[in-house]
Amino acid sequence: MERLIEFAIQHYYLVAAWVLTLAVLLWTEKRKAGKSVSPAEATRLINKEDGVVLDIRQRKEWDTGHITGAHHIPFADLDRRLNELEKFRDKPVIVVCNLGQAAGSASKKLKAAGYGQVVRLSGGMTEWKAQNMPIVK
């Protein structure tokens, strides 16, 4: 640990370049994944703009509770079952996973397939449940 600190002090410009590169990489990946919305904003999209919820969690997570009216396509099956979402191409699609992280990859796939407004639920179902939003089993 002592040598690491010594290296960082002696080569501060390398450490700064590494931190800057990492920050740009993370920022770029986050932008590719699309916008994230809070549970309240997701509810507004569902109620006011006829938004569609796509739950990409595994079956056992889905069975513990999901958003009313959500469509369940596990992330592993998304490429194969993308045609099931064709009728929702012009509606806002809210991608939901467990913690809000895997939804970014699914959002990228949907955007690449030509879906218009694709957003991620910030915090996923964990945040949805934490805010006491309604779920069905």
C-alpha positions, 0 to 999 in steps of 0.5 A: 500500500505504501508503494502504491501511494508513493507511485501515485505521488511521483506519477500524479499525471498518470493517475490523473489520466487514468481517472479521467479515462475511467470517468469518460468511459463510465459516462459514455457507457451510461449515455449509451444505456439511455435515460433512467427514470424514477418510479414516479416518472415511470408511473407517469409514463405508464399512465399518461403516455401509455408506456409499456413495462418490460421486466427482464428479470429471471422467472424466480425474481418475476414470481416474487412480484412485478409491476402490474401489466409488465411484459416478462422477457428474461434478458437472456431471451431478449434477442430471440423474443424481441418480435413480441414487443413489435406492437410497442415500437412507438410507445415509451418502453420502461426496462426493469431489472432487479437493481437497475444495472442490467436494464442498460444492456437491454435498453441498448439492444432495444435502441439498436432495434429501432425502438424510440423512447426507451428508459431504464427504471432507476434502482430497478424493482428494489427501488420500486418496492422500497417506495411502496409502489404496487406490485402483483404476484 
